[in-house]
Amino acid sequence: MKKLALISIPLTLALLAFTSYLALAVAPTERTMGDVQRIFYYHVPSGWVAGLCFFVNFLASAIYLWKRSEASDAMAAASAEVGVVFCTVLLITGPLWARPVWGIWWTWDARLTTTLVLWLIYVSYLVLRRFAAGGQTQMLAAAFAIFGFADVPIVYMSIRWFRTQHPSPVMGGGENSGLDPAMLHVFLINLAAFTVLGILFVWLRYKLQMQEQALESAHAQAALKGVSQ
Amino acid sequence: MNPIPFLHAAYIVAWVVYVGYLGRILLRMKKVEEETKEMQREK
């Protein structure tokens, strides 16, 4: 595992550096917004990976409720935490893009508000896992995650259902949507790089969660032995 | 308003968050490994 991590971490960071170069120096400049539109190449992939992680969390939680396996609980914990990290970047890069383009940092429109609610839901999920006492924490967290995931499709559909400050979908948004082929090319490469980064984070975090669970049960067994002697 | 500092800030923040998170995971892994080894030694 260590060897694989030693290879995959620098490779992923190099890939991300290369895609950043493509986004900053190779992609054409957008006509109306200018260079600041290049935030798009980080903003949208971060949102995509966050959504993907929350979907994995939903699946892992459902599997945990069904099979009660420690591995699926570890996967749920790992994917939720990584999703929150990507969602945090989404919520930071959004206002940094909005300020020069809209003239405001934030507005309570449907997309922005539902995304903030999504972030709060998964932060609450992590807080629940961290601080809930008793033996039911994993089950409570899994049930919470299943209900919490309901916000993900709402976030996705919000710019289709409502007229908002946030722009309409760039892709798959009807006749007038779409990207210049040169931009699309760079965007898809960035999307792939961020997905690889997300997979790397979830994999490492999952391994860590499993190690922590093993250590915890070893401590519990040692304590039980101490009590019985 | 010059938008370039906003562009740079967005990229820098993203890198800081991602590399910082990666560092945090690796540090925690190291700590758990050390604790596991210590526990095995105590046994």
Interface residues (C-beta under 8 A of the other chain):
Chain A: I9 L13 L16 S20 L24 M33 G34 D35 V36 R38 I39 Y42 H43 S46 V85 T88 V89 I92 T93 L96 W97 R99 P100 V101 L197 F201 L204 R205 K207 L208 Q211 E212 A214 L215 A218 H219 A222
Chain B: M1 P3 I4 F6 L7 A9 A10 Y11 V13 A14 V17 Y18 V19 Y21 L22 I25 L26 R28 M29 V32 E33 E35 T36 M39
